[in-house]
Amino acid sequence: MSKDSEEKIETCVLCGKKFDMNKAELAYYRNGKYPLCDYCAEFYGFYRDDLI
Ligand SMILES: [Zn+2]
């Protein structure tokens, strides 16, 4: 079963870029609510635990 057709487009709260949450590898929801793209998730990843 392929899930390639499923998209979950989100807008990164930091850079404003739109991305597909289902295809992004590092992207996540900061505080369970604010989407971060791959780039920002990597950039801010080191403080991820502090922010939650
Ligand atoms: Zn971003």
mmCIF file of the protein (N, C-alpha, C, O) and its ligand, coordinates in Angstrom:
data_MODEL
# 
_entry.id   MODEL 
# 
loop_
_entity.id 
_entity.type 
_entity.pdbx_number_of_molecules 
1 polymer     1 
2 non-polymer 1 
# 
_entity_poly.entity_id                      1 
_entity_poly.type                           'polypeptide(L)' 
_entity_poly.nstd_linkage                   no 
_entity_poly.nstd_monomer                   no 
_entity_poly.pdbx_seq_one_letter_code       MSKDSEEKIETCVLCGKKFDMNKAELAYYRNGKYPLCDYCAEFYGFYRDDLI 
_entity_poly.pdbx_seq_one_letter_code_can   MSKDSEEKIETCVLCGKKFDMNKAELAYYRNGKYPLCDYCAEFYGFYRDDLI 
_entity_poly.pdbx_strand_id                 A 
# 
loop_
_entity_poly_seq.entity_id 
_entity_poly_seq.num 
_entity_poly_seq.mon_id 
_entity_poly_seq.hetero 
1 1  MET n 
1 2  SER n 
1 3  LYS n 
1 4  ASP n 
1 5  SER n 
1 6  GLU n 
1 7  GLU n 
1 8  LYS n 
1 9  ILE n 
1 10 GLU n 
1 11 THR n 
1 12 CYS n 
1 13 VAL n 
1 14 LEU n 
1 15 CYS n 
1 16 GLY n 
1 17 LYS n 
1 18 LYS n 
1 19 PHE n 
1 20 ASP n 
1 21 MET n 
1 22 ASN n 
1 23 LYS n 
1 24 ALA n 
1 25 GLU n 
1 26 LEU n 
1 27 ALA n 
1 28 TYR n 
1 29 TYR n 
1 30 ARG n 
1 31 ASN n 
1 32 GLY n 
1 33 LYS n 
1 34 TYR n 
1 35 PRO n 
1 36 LEU n 
1 37 CYS n 
1 38 ASP n 
1 39 TYR n 
1 40 CYS n 
1 41 ALA n 
1 42 GLU n 
1 43 PHE n 
1 44 TYR n 
1 45 GLY n 
1 46 PHE n 
1 47 TYR n 
1 48 ARG n 
1 49 ASP n 
1 50 ASP n 
1 51 LEU n 
1 52 ILE n 
# 
loop_
_struct_asym.id 
_struct_asym.entity_id 
A 1 
B 2 
# 
loop_
_chem_comp.id 
_chem_comp.type 
_chem_comp.mon_nstd_flag 
ALA 'L-peptide linking' y 
ARG 'L-peptide linking' y 
ASN 'L-peptide linking' y 
ASP 'L-peptide linking' y 
CYS 'L-peptide linking' y 
GLU 'L-peptide linking' y 
GLY 'peptide linking'   y 
ILE 'L-peptide linking' y 
LEU 'L-peptide linking' y 
LYS 'L-peptide linking' y 
MET 'L-peptide linking' y 
PHE 'L-peptide linking' y 
PRO 'L-peptide linking' y 
SER 'L-peptide linking' y 
THR 'L-peptide linking' y 
TYR 'L-peptide linking' y 
VAL 'L-peptide linking' y 
ZN  non-polymer         . 
# 
_pdbx_entity_nonpoly.entity_id   2 
_pdbx_entity_nonpoly.name        ? 
_pdbx_entity_nonpoly.comp_id     ZN 
# 
_pdbx_nonpoly_scheme.asym_id         B 
_pdbx_nonpoly_scheme.entity_id       2 
_pdbx_nonpoly_scheme.mon_id          ZN 
_pdbx_nonpoly_scheme.ndb_seq_num     1 
_pdbx_nonpoly_scheme.pdb_seq_num     101 
_pdbx_nonpoly_scheme.auth_seq_num    101 
_pdbx_nonpoly_scheme.pdb_mon_id      ZN 
_pdbx_nonpoly_scheme.auth_mon_id     ZN 
_pdbx_nonpoly_scheme.pdb_strand_id   A 
_pdbx_nonpoly_scheme.pdb_ins_code    . 
# 
loop_
_atom_site.group_PDB 
_atom_site.id 
_atom_site.type_symbol 
_atom_site.label_atom_id 
_atom_site.label_alt_id 
_atom_site.label_comp_id 
_atom_site.label_asym_id 
_atom_site.label_entity_id 
_atom_site.label_seq_id 
_atom_site.pdbx_PDB_ins_code 
_atom_site.Cartn_x 
_atom_site.Cartn_y 
_atom_site.Cartn_z 
_atom_site.occupancy 
_atom_site.B_iso_or_equiv 
_atom_site.pdbx_formal_charge 
_atom_site.auth_seq_id 
_atom_site.auth_comp_id 
_atom_site.auth_asym_id 
_atom_site.auth_atom_id 
_atom_site.pdbx_PDB_model_num 
ATOM   1   N  N  . MET A 1 1  ? 0.843  -1.201 0.000  1.00 0.00 ? 1   MET A N  1 
ATOM   2   C  CA . MET A 1 1  ? 0.000  0.000  0.000  1.00 0.00 ? 1   MET A CA 1 
ATOM   3   C  C  . MET A 1 1  ? 0.878  1.251  0.000  1.00 0.00 ? 1   MET A C  1 
ATOM   4   O  O  . MET A 1 1  ? 1.742  1.426  0.859  1.00 0.00 ? 1   MET A O  1 
ATOM   5   N  N  . SER A 1 2  ? 0.639  2.096  -0.965 1.00 0.00 ? 2   SER A N  1 
ATOM   6   C  CA . SER A 1 2  ? 1.415  3.325  -1.047 1.00 0.00 ? 2   SER A CA 1 
ATOM   7   C  C  . SER A 1 2  ? 0.660  4.484  -0.432 1.00 0.00 ? 2   SER A C  1 
ATOM   8   O  O  . SER A 1 2  ? -0.550 4.627  -0.608 1.00 0.00 ? 2   SER A O  1 
ATOM   9   N  N  . LYS A 1 3  ? 1.384  5.292  0.277  1.00 0.00 ? 3   LYS A N  1 
ATOM   10  C  CA . LYS A 1 3  ? 0.780  6.498  0.846  1.00 0.00 ? 3   LYS A CA 1 
ATOM   11  C  C  . LYS A 1 3  ? 1.296  7.742  0.144  1.00 0.00 ? 3   LYS A C  1 
ATOM   12  O  O  . LYS A 1 3  ? 1.166  8.854  0.656  1.00 0.00 ? 3   LYS A O  1 
ATOM   13  N  N  . ASP A 1 4  ? 1.878  7.550  -1.026 1.00 0.00 ? 4   ASP A N  1 
ATOM   14  C  CA . ASP A 1 4  ? 2.470  8.675  -1.735 1.00 0.00 ? 4   ASP A CA 1 
ATOM   15  C  C  . ASP A 1 4  ? 1.475  9.776  -2.075 1.00 0.00 ? 4   ASP A C  1 
ATOM   16  O  O  . ASP A 1 4  ? 1.847  10.944 -2.192 1.00 0.00 ? 4   ASP A O  1 
ATOM   17  N  N  . SER A 1 5  ? 0.235  9.409  -2.230 1.00 0.00 ? 5   SER A N  1 
ATOM   18  C  CA . SER A 1 5  ? -0.755 10.405 -2.624 1.00 0.00 ? 5   SER A CA 1 
ATOM   19  C  C  . SER A 1 5  ? -1.257 11.232 -1.447 1.00 0.00 ? 5   SER A C  1 
ATOM   20  O  O  . SER A 1 5  ? -1.928 12.249 -1.627 1.00 0.00 ? 5   SER A O  1 
ATOM   21  N  N  . GLU A 1 6  ? -0.928 10.790 -0.264 1.00 0.00 ? 6   GLU A N  1 
ATOM   22  C  CA . GLU A 1 6  ? -1.379 11.534 0.903  1.00 0.00 ? 6   GLU A CA 1 
ATOM   23  C  C  . GLU A 1 6  ? -0.425 12.685 1.211  1.00 0.00 ? 6   GLU A C  1 
ATOM   24  O  O  . GLU A 1 6  ? 0.781  12.494 1.368  1.00 0.00 ? 6   GLU A O  1 
ATOM   25  N  N  . GLU A 1 7  ? -0.986 13.857 1.292  1.00 0.00 ? 7   GLU A N  1 
ATOM   26  C  CA . GLU A 1 7  ? -0.157 15.012 1.611  1.00 0.00 ? 7   GLU A CA 1 
ATOM   27  C  C  . GLU A 1 7  ? -0.727 15.728 2.820  1.00 0.00 ? 7   GLU A C  1 
ATOM   28  O  O  . GLU A 1 7  ? -1.938 15.782 3.035  1.00 0.00 ? 7   GLU A O  1 
ATOM   29  N  N  . LYS A 1 8  ? 0.177  16.265 3.587  1.00 0.00 ? 8   LYS A N  1 
ATOM   30  C  CA . LYS A 1 8  ? -0.245 17.085 4.717  1.00 0.00 ? 8   LYS A CA 1 
ATOM   31  C  C  . LYS A 1 8  ? 0.577  18.353 4.638  1.00 0.00 ? 8   LYS A C  1 
ATOM   32  O  O  . LYS A 1 8  ? 1.640  18.467 5.248  1.00 0.00 ? 8   LYS A O  1 
ATOM   33  N  N  . ILE A 1 9  ? 0.065  19.304 3.873  1.00 0.00 ? 9   ILE A N  1 
ATOM   34  C  CA . ILE A 1 9  ? 0.810  20.538 3.645  1.00 0.00 ? 9   ILE A CA 1 
ATOM   35  C  C  . ILE A 1 9  ? 0.694  21.451 4.858  1.00 0.00 ? 9   ILE A C  1 
ATOM   36  O  O  . ILE A 1 9  ? -0.393 21.789 5.325  1.00 0.00 ? 9   ILE A O  1 
ATOM   37  N  N  . GLU A 1 10 ? 1.867  21.828 5.339  1.00 0.00 ? 10  GLU A N  1 
ATOM   38  C  CA . GLU A 1 10 ? 1.915  22.741 6.486  1.00 0.00 ? 10  GLU A CA 1 
ATOM   39  C  C  . GLU A 1 10 ? 2.801  23.925 6.131  1.00 0.00 ? 10  GLU A C  1 
ATOM   40  O  O  . GLU A 1 10 ? 3.633  23.838 5.227  1.00 0.00 ? 10  GLU A O  1 
ATOM   41  N  N  . THR A 1 11 ? 2.625  25.012 6.831  1.00 0.00 ? 11  THR A N  1 
ATOM   42  C  CA . THR A 1 11 ? 3.479  26.182 6.650  1.00 0.00 ? 11  THR A CA 1 
ATOM   43  C  C  . THR A 1 11 ? 4.370  26.338 7.875  1.00 0.00 ? 11  THR A C  1 
ATOM   44  O  O  . THR A 1 11 ? 3.894  26.444 9.005  1.00 0.00 ? 11  THR A O  1 
ATOM   45  N  N  . CYS A 1 12 ? 5.659  26.347 7.622  1.00 0.00 ? 12  CYS A N  1 
ATOM   46  C  CA . CYS A 1 12 ? 6.616  26.466 8.721  1.00 0.00 ? 12  CYS A CA 1 
ATOM   47  C  C  . CYS A 1 12 ? 6.427  27.788 9.459  1.00 0.00 ? 12  CYS A C  1 
ATOM   48  O  O  . CYS A 1 12 ? 6.339  28.846 8.835  1.00 0.00 ? 12  CYS A O  1 
ATOM   49  N  N  . VAL A 1 13 ? 6.366  27.726 10.766 1.00 0.00 ? 13  VAL A N  1 
ATOM   50  C  CA . VAL A 1 13 ? 6.150  28.942 11.548 1.00 0.00 ? 13  VAL A CA 1 
ATOM   51  C  C  . VAL A 1 13 ? 7.378  29.845 11.581 1.00 0.00 ? 13  VAL A C  1 
ATOM   52  O  O  . VAL A 1 13 ? 7.263  31.032 11.887 1.00 0.00 ? 13  VAL A O  1 
ATOM   53  N  N  . LEU A 1 14 ? 8.540  29.303 11.274 1.00 0.00 ? 14  LEU A N  1 
ATOM   54  C  CA . LEU A 1 14 ? 9.758  30.103 11.328 1.00 0.00 ? 14  LEU A CA 1 
ATOM   55  C  C  . LEU A 1 14 ? 10.107 30.756 9.998  1.00 0.00 ? 14  LEU A C  1 
ATOM   56  O  O  . LEU A 1 14 ? 10.406 31.950 9.961  1.00 0.00 ? 14  LEU A O  1 
ATOM   57  N  N  . CYS A 1 15 ? 10.077 30.002 8.910  1.00 0.00 ? 15  CYS A N  1 
ATOM   58  C  CA . CYS A 1 15 ? 10.501 30.558 7.628  1.00 0.00 ? 15  CYS A CA 1 
ATOM   59  C  C  . CYS A 1 15 ? 9.341  30.782 6.663  1.00 0.00 ? 15  CYS A C  1 
ATOM   60  O  O  . CYS A 1 15 ? 9.524  31.403 5.616  1.00 0.00 ? 15  CYS A O  1 
ATOM   61  N  N  . GLY A 1 16 ? 8.169  30.292 6.995  1.00 0.00 ? 16  GLY A N  1 
ATOM   62  C  CA . GLY A 1 16 ? 7.007  30.530 6.156  1.00 0.00 ? 16  GLY A CA 1 
ATOM   63  C  C  . GLY A 1 16 ? 6.912  29.640 4.929  1.00 0.00 ? 16  GLY A C  1 
ATOM   64  O  O  . GLY A 1 16 ? 6.009  29.793 4.107  1.00 0.00 ? 16  GLY A O  1 
ATOM   65  N  N  . LYS A 1 17 ? 7.853  28.709 4.812  1.00 0.00 ? 17  LYS A N  1 
ATOM   66  C  CA . LYS A 1 17 ? 7.859  27.803 3.670  1.00 0.00 ? 17  LYS A CA 1 
ATOM   67  C  C  . LYS A 1 17 ? 6.780  26.732 3.831  1.00 0.00 ? 17  LYS A C  1 
ATOM   68  O  O  . LYS A 1 17 ? 6.543  26.222 4.926  1.00 0.00 ? 17  LYS A O  1 
ATOM   69  N  N  . LYS A 1 18 ? 6.136  26.406 2.713  1.00 0.00 ? 18  LYS A N  1 
ATOM   70  C  CA . LYS A 1 18 ? 5.175  25.311 2.741  1.00 0.00 ? 18  LYS A CA 1 
ATOM   71  C  C  . LYS A 1 18 ? 5.882  23.989 2.467  1.00 0.00 ? 18  LYS A C  1 
ATOM   72  O  O  . LYS A 1 18 ? 6.766  23.918 1.613  1.00 0.00 ? 18  LYS A O  1 
ATOM   73  N  N  . PHE A 1 19 ? 5.503  22.976 3.170  1.00 0.00 ? 19  PHE A N  1 
ATOM   74  C  CA . PHE A 1 19 ? 6.134  21.673 2.999  1.00 0.00 ? 19  PHE A CA 1 
ATOM   75  C  C  . PHE A 1 19 ? 5.123  20.580 3.311  1.00 0.00 ? 19  PHE A C  1 
ATOM   76  O  O  . PHE A 1 19 ? 4.073  20.812 3.909  1.00 0.00 ? 19  PHE A O  1 
ATOM   77  N  N  . ASP A 1 20 ? 5.487  19.382 2.880  1.00 0.00 ? 20  ASP A N  1 
ATOM   78  C  CA . ASP A 1 20 ? 4.613  18.234 3.110  1.00 0.00 ? 20  ASP A CA 1 
ATOM   79  C  C  . ASP A 1 20 ? 5.092  17.471 4.342  1.00 0.00 ? 20  ASP A C  1 
ATOM   80  O  O  . ASP A 1 20 ? 6.126  16.805 4.309  1.00 0.00 ? 20  ASP A O  1 
ATOM   81  N  N  . MET A 1 21 ? 4.347  17.573 5.403  1.00 0.00 ? 21  MET A N  1 
ATOM   82  C  CA . MET A 1 21 ? 4.734  16.936 6.662  1.00 0.00 ? 21  MET A CA 1 
ATOM   83  C  C  . MET A 1 21 ? 4.912  15.430 6.503  1.00 0.00 ? 21  MET A C  1 
ATOM   84  O  O  . MET A 1 21 ? 5.750  14.826 7.173  1.00 0.00 ? 21  MET A O  1 
ATOM   85  N  N  . ASN A 1 22 ? 4.142  14.839 5.635  1.00 0.00 ? 22  ASN A N  1 
ATOM   86  C  CA . ASN A 1 22 ? 4.237  13.390 5.457  1.00 0.00 ? 22  ASN A CA 1 
ATOM   87  C  C  . ASN A 1 22 ? 5.482  12.953 4.700  1.00 0.00 ? 22  ASN A C  1 
ATOM   88  O  O  . ASN A 1 22 ? 5.873  11.788 4.767  1.00 0.00 ? 22  ASN A O  1 
ATOM   89  N  N  . LYS A 1 23 ? 6.111  13.888 3.975  1.00 0.00 ? 23  LYS A N  1 
ATOM   90  C  CA . LYS A 1 23 ? 7.327  13.539 3.244  1.00 0.00 ? 23  LYS A CA 1 
ATOM   91  C  C  . LYS A 1 23 ? 8.578  14.060 3.929  1.00 0.00 ? 23  LYS A C  1 
ATOM   92  O  O  . LYS A 1 23 ? 9.679  13.582 3.656  1.00 0.00 ? 23  LYS A O  1 
ATOM   93  N  N  . ALA A 1 24 ? 8.426  15.009 4.792  1.00 0.00 ? 24  ALA A N  1 
ATOM   94  C  CA . ALA A 1 24 ? 9.571  15.568 5.494  1.00 0.00 ? 24  ALA A CA 1 
ATOM   95  C  C  . ALA A 1 24 ? 10.095 14.554 6.506  1.00 0.00 ? 24  ALA A C  1 
ATOM   96  O  O  . ALA A 1 24 ? 9.327  13.839 7.151  1.00 0.00 ? 24  ALA A O  1 
ATOM   97  N  N  . GLU A 1 25 ? 11.407 14.509 6.629  1.00 0.00 ? 25  GLU A N  1 
ATOM   98  C  CA . GLU A 1 25 ? 11.997 13.540 7.552  1.00 0.00 ? 25  GLU A CA 1 
ATOM   99  C  C  . GLU A 1 25 ? 12.231 14.111 8.940  1.00 0.00 ? 25  GLU A C  1 
ATOM   100 O  O  . GLU A 1 25 ? 12.111 13.401 9.939  1.00 0.00 ? 25  GLU A O  1 
ATOM   101 N  N  . LEU A 1 26 ? 12.559 15.374 9.001  1.00 0.00 ? 26  LEU A N  1 
ATOM   102 C  CA . LEU A 1 26 ? 12.915 15.984 10.288 1.00 0.00 ? 26  LEU A CA 1 
ATOM   103 C  C  . LEU A 1 26 ? 11.832 16.899 10.833 1.00 0.00 ? 26  LEU A C  1 
ATOM   104 O  O  . LEU A 1 26 ? 11.809 17.232 12.019 1.00 0.00 ? 26  LEU A O  1 
ATOM   105 N  N  . ALA A 1 27 ? 10.949 17.292 9.953  1.00 0.00 ? 27  ALA A N  1 
ATOM   106 C  CA . ALA A 1 27 ? 9.908  18.233 10.356 1.00 0.00 ? 27  ALA A CA 1 
ATOM   107 C  C  . ALA A 1 27 ? 9.051  17.652 11.476 1.00 0.00 ? 27  ALA A C  1 
ATOM   108 O  O  . ALA A 1 27 ? 8.814  16.446 11.547 1.00 0.00 ? 27  ALA A O  1 
ATOM   109 N  N  . TYR A 1 28 ? 8.606  18.528 12.327 1.00 0.00 ? 28  TYR A N  1 
ATOM   110 C  CA . TYR A 1 28 ? 7.779  18.075 13.450 1.00 0.00 ? 28  TYR A CA 1 
ATOM   111 C  C  . TYR A 1 28 ? 6.940  19.245 13.948 1.00 0.00 ? 28  TYR A C  1 
ATOM   112 O  O  . TYR A 1 28 ? 7.094  20.374 13.481 1.00 0.00 ? 28  TYR A O  1 
ATOM   113 N  N  . TYR A 1 29 ? 6.075  18.974 14.874 1.00 0.00 ? 29  TYR A N  1 
ATOM   114 C  CA . TYR A 1 29 ? 5.253  20.036 15.464 1.00 0.00 ? 29  TYR A CA 1 
ATOM   115 C  C  . TYR A 1 29 ? 5.862  20.464 16.784 1.00 0.00 ? 29  TYR A C  1 
ATOM   116 O  O  . TYR A 1 29 ? 5.889  19.713 17.759 1.00 0.00 ? 29  TYR A O  1 
ATOM   117 N  N  . ARG A 1 30 ? 6.342  21.673 16.784 1.00 0.00 ? 30  ARG A N  1 
ATOM   118 C  CA . ARG A 1 30 ? 6.897  22.218 18.011 1.00 0.00 ? 30  ARG A CA 1 
ATOM   119 C  C  . ARG A 1 30 ? 5.761  22.442 19.004 1.00 0.00 ? 30  ARG A C  1 
ATOM   120 O  O  . ARG A 1 30 ? 4.717  22.993 18.655 1.00 0.00 ? 30  ARG A O  1 
ATOM   121 N  N  . ASN A 1 31 ? 5.970  22.024 20.200 1.00 0.00 ? 31  ASN A N  1 
ATOM   122 C  CA . ASN A 1 31 ? 4.928  22.069 21.238 1.00 0.00 ? 31  ASN A CA 1 
ATOM   123 C  C  . ASN A 1 31 ? 3.659  21.352 20.792 1.00 0.00 ? 31  ASN A C  1 
ATOM   124 O  O  . ASN A 1 31 ? 2.568  21.626 21.292 1.00 0.00 ? 31  ASN A O  1 
ATOM   125 N  N  . GLY A 1 32 ? 3.816  20.431 19.847 1.00 0.00 ? 32  GLY A N  1 
ATOM   126 C  CA . GLY A 1 32 ? 2.668  19.673 19.365 1.00 0.00 ? 32  GLY A CA 1 
ATOM   127 C  C  . GLY A 1 32 ? 1.700  20.489 18.530 1.00 0.00 ? 32  GLY A C  1 
ATOM   128 O  O  . GLY A 1 32 ? 0.585  20.041 18.262 1.00 0.00 ? 32  GLY A O  1 
ATOM   129 N  N  . LYS A 1 33 ? 2.103  21.666 18.121 1.00 0.00 ? 33  LYS A N  1 
ATOM   130 C  CA . LYS A 1 33 ? 1.165  22.607 17.514 1.00 0.00 ? 33  LYS A CA 1 
ATOM   131 C  C  . LYS A 1 33 ? 1.723  23.398 16.339 1.00 0.00 ? 33  LYS A C  1 
ATOM   132 O  O  . LYS A 1 33 ? 1.019  23.612 15.352 1.00 0.00 ? 33  LYS A O  1 
ATOM   133 N  N  . TYR A 1 34 ? 2.975  23.836 16.426 1.00 0.00 ? 34  TYR A N  1 
ATOM   134 C  CA . TYR A 1 34 ? 3.537  24.712 15.415 1.00 0.00 ? 34  TYR A CA 1 
ATOM   135 C  C  . TYR A 1 34 ? 4.457  23.942 14.476 1.00 0.00 ? 34  TYR A C  1 
ATOM   136 O  O  . TYR A 1 34 ? 5.496  23.441 14.907 1.00 0.00 ? 34  TYR A O  1 
ATOM   137 N  N  . PRO A 1 35 ? 4.093  23.840 13.206 1.00 0.00 ? 35  PRO A N  1 
ATOM   138 C  CA . PRO A 1 35 ? 4.909  23.066 12.280 1.00 0.00 ? 35  PRO A CA 1 
ATOM   139 C  C  . PRO A 1 35 ? 6.260  23.717 11.970 1.00 0.00 ? 35  PRO A C  1 
ATOM   140 O  O  . PRO A 1 35 ? 6.348  24.916 11.705 1.00 0.00 ? 35  PRO A O  1 
ATOM   141 N  N  . LEU A 1 36 ? 7.298  22.899 12.013 1.00 0.00 ? 36  LEU A N  1 
ATOM   142 C  CA . LEU A 1 36 ? 8.627  23.337 11.594 1.00 0.00 ? 36  LEU A CA 1 
ATOM   143 C  C  . LEU A 1 36 ? 9.059  22.483 10.422 1.00 0.00 ? 36  LEU A C  1 
ATOM   144 O  O  . LEU A 1 36 ? 8.897  21.263 10.451 1.00 0.00 ? 36  LEU A O  1 
ATOM   145 N  N  . CYS A 1 37 ? 9.617  23.115 9.374  1.00 0.00 ? 37  CYS A N  1 
ATOM   146 C  CA . CYS A 1 37 ? 10.078 22.384 8.196  1.00 0.00 ? 37  CYS A CA 1 
ATOM   147 C  C  . CYS A 1 37 ? 11.385 21.638 8.509  1.00 0.00 ? 37  CYS A C  1 
ATOM   148 O  O  . CYS A 1 37 ? 11.975 21.796 9.578  1.00 0.00 ? 37  CYS A O  1 
ATOM   149 N  N  . ASP A 1 38 ? 11.808 20.831 7.548  1.00 0.00 ? 38  ASP A N  1 
ATOM   150 C  CA . ASP A 1 38 ? 13.057 20.081 7.721  1.00 0.00 ? 38  ASP A CA 1 
ATOM   151 C  C  . ASP A 1 38 ? 14.235 20.969 8.110  1.00 0.00 ? 38  ASP A C  1 
ATOM   152 O  O  . ASP A 1 38 ? 14.974 20.688 9.054  1.00 0.00 ? 38  ASP A O  1 
ATOM   153 N  N  . TYR A 1 39 ? 14.381 22.048 7.349  1.00 0.00 ? 39  TYR A N  1 
ATOM   154 C  CA . TYR A 1 39 ? 15.520 22.927 7.574  1.00 0.00 ? 39  TYR A CA 1 
ATOM   155 C  C  . TYR A 1 39 ? 15.502 23.519 8.989  1.00 0.00 ? 39  TYR A C  1 
ATOM   156 O  O  . TYR A 1 39 ? 16.505 23.472 9.701  1.00 0.00 ? 39  TYR A O  1 
ATOM   157 N  N  . CYS A 1 40 ? 14.378 24.064 9.377  1.00 0.00 ? 40  CYS A N  1 
ATOM   158 C  CA . CYS A 1 40 ? 14.275 24.693 10.688 1.00 0.00 ? 40  CYS A CA 1 
ATOM   159 C  C  . CYS A 1 40 ? 14.325 23.658 11.810 1.00 0.00 ? 40  CYS A C  1 
ATOM   160 O  O  . CYS A 1 40 ? 14.894 23.915 12.871 1.00 0.00 ? 40  CYS A O  1 
ATOM   161 N  N  . ALA A 1 41 ? 13.743 22.513 11.579 1.00 0.00 ? 41  ALA A N  1 
ATOM   162 C  CA . ALA A 1 41 ? 13.792 21.455 12.586 1.00 0.00 ? 41  ALA A CA 1 
ATOM   163 C  C  . ALA A 1 41 ? 15.235 21.034 12.848 1.00 0.00 ? 41  ALA A C  1 
ATOM   164 O  O  . ALA A 1 41 ? 15.618 20.762 13.986 1.00 0.00 ? 41  ALA A O  1 
ATOM   165 N  N  . GLU A 1 42 ? 16.029 20.983 11.778 1.00 0.00 ? 42  GLU A N  1 
ATOM   166 C  CA . GLU A 1 42 ? 17.428 20.625 11.949 1.00 0.00 ? 42  GLU A CA 1 
ATOM   167 C  C  . GLU A 1 42 ? 18.186 21.748 12.647 1.00 0.00 ? 42  GLU A C  1 
ATOM   168 O  O  . GLU A 1 42 ? 19.000 21.514 13.541 1.00 0.00 ? 42  GLU A O  1 
ATOM   169 N  N  . PHE A 1 43 ? 17.897 22.972 12.213 1.00 0.00 ? 43  PHE A N  1 
ATOM   170 C  CA . PHE A 1 43 ? 18.593 24.127 12.759 1.00 0.00 ? 43  PHE A CA 1 
ATOM   171 C  C  . PHE A 1 43 ? 18.307 24.306 14.242 1.00 0.00 ? 43  PHE A C  1 
ATOM   172 O  O  . PHE A 1 43 ? 19.206 24.599 15.031 1.00 0.00 ? 43  PHE A O  1 
ATOM   173 N  N  . TYR A 1 44 ? 17.054 24.126 14.607 1.00 0.00 ? 44  TYR A N  1 
ATOM   174 C  CA . TYR A 1 44 ? 16.650 24.313 15.999 1.00 0.00 ? 44  TYR A CA 1 
ATOM   175 C  C  . TYR A 1 44 ? 16.572 23.013 16.778 1.00 0.00 ? 44  TYR A C  1 
ATOM   176 O  O  . TYR A 1 44 ? 16.223 23.001 17.959 1.00 0.00 ? 44  TYR A O  1 
ATOM   177 N  N  . GLY A 1 45 ? 16.900 21.919 16.103 1.00 0.00 ? 45  GLY A N  1 
ATOM   178 C  CA . GLY A 1 45 ? 16.738 20.609 16.707 1.00 0.00 ? 45  GLY A CA 1 
ATOM   179 C  C  . GLY A 1 45 ? 17.474 20.427 18.013 1.00 0.00 ? 45  GLY A C  1 
ATOM   180 O  O  . GLY A 1 45 ? 17.034 19.691 18.896 1.00 0.00 ? 45  GLY A O  1 
ATOM   181 N  N  . PHE A 1 46 ? 18.599 21.105 18.124 1.00 0.00 ? 46  PHE A N  1 
ATOM   182 C  CA . PHE A 1 46 ? 19.390 20.898 19.336 1.00 0.00 ? 46  PHE A CA 1 
ATOM   183 C  C  . PHE A 1 46 ? 18.726 21.441 20.577 1.00 0.00 ? 46  PHE A C  1 
ATOM   184 O  O  . PHE A 1 46 ? 19.059 21.044 21.693 1.00 0.00 ? 46  PHE A O  1 
ATOM   185 N  N  . TYR A 1 47 ? 17.765 22.371 20.383 1.00 0.00 ? 47  TYR A N  1 
ATOM   186 C  CA . TYR A 1 47 ? 17.034 22.706 21.563 1.00 0.00 ? 47  TYR A CA 1 
ATOM   187 C  C  . TYR A 1 47 ? 15.605 22.229 21.630 1.00 0.00 ? 47  TYR A C  1 
ATOM   188 O  O  . TYR A 1 47 ? 14.790 22.700 22.423 1.00 0.00 ? 47  TYR A O  1 
ATOM   189 N  N  . ARG A 1 48 ? 15.363 21.362 20.843 1.00 0.00 ? 48  ARG A N  1 
ATOM   190 C  CA . ARG A 1 48 ? 14.032 20.780 20.786 1.00 0.00 ? 48  ARG A CA 1 
ATOM   191 C  C  . ARG A 1 48 ? 13.490 20.388 22.163 1.00 0.00 ? 48  ARG A C  1 
ATOM   192 O  O  . ARG A 1 48 ? 12.342 20.693 22.487 1.00 0.00 ? 48  ARG A O  1 
ATOM   193 N  N  . ASP A 1 49 ? 14.284 19.736 22.945 1.00 0.00 ? 49  ASP A N  1 
ATOM   194 C  CA . ASP A 1 49 ? 13.799 19.258 24.249 1.00 0.00 ? 49  ASP A CA 1 
ATOM   195 C  C  . ASP A 1 49 ? 13.499 20.416 25.204 1.00 0.00 ? 49  ASP A C  1 
ATOM   196 O  O  . ASP A 1 49 ? 12.596 20.328 26.036 1.00 0.00 ? 49  ASP A O  1 
ATOM   197 N  N  . ASP A 1 50 ? 14.257 21.488 25.075 1.00 0.00 ? 50  ASP A N  1 
ATOM   198 C  CA . ASP A 1 50 ? 14.054 22.616 25.956 1.00 0.00 ? 50  ASP A CA 1 
ATOM   199 C  C  . ASP A 1 50 ? 12.772 23.375 25.666 1.00 0.00 ? 50  ASP A C  1 
ATOM   200 O  O  . ASP A 1 50 ? 12.200 24.021 26.543 1.00 0.00 ? 50  ASP A O  1 
ATOM   201 N  N  . LEU A 1 51 ? 12.337 23.284 24.431 1.00 0.00 ? 51  LEU A N  1 
ATOM   202 C  CA . LEU A 1 51 ? 11.197 24.079 24.007 1.00 0.00 ? 51  LEU A CA 1 
ATOM   203 C  C  . LEU A 1 51 ? 9.854  23.436 24.316 1.00 0.00 ? 51  LEU A C  1 
ATOM   204 O  O  . LEU A 1 51 ? 8.818  24.101 24.328 1.00 0.00 ? 51  LEU A O  1 
ATOM   205 N  N  . ILE A 1 52 ? 9.888  22.185 24.555 1.00 0.00 ? 52  ILE A N  1 
ATOM   206 C  CA . ILE A 1 52 ? 8.619  21.495 24.771 1.00 0.00 ? 52  ILE A CA 1 
ATOM   207 C  C  . ILE A 1 52 ? 8.168  21.602 26.226 1.00 0.00 ? 52  ILE A C  1 
ATOM   208 O  O  . ILE A 1 52 ? 7.115  21.076 26.586 1.00 0.00 ? 52  ILE A O  1 
HETATM 209 ZN ZN . ZN  B 2 .  ? 11.235 26.443 8.177  1.00 0.00 2 101 ZN  A ZN 1 
# 
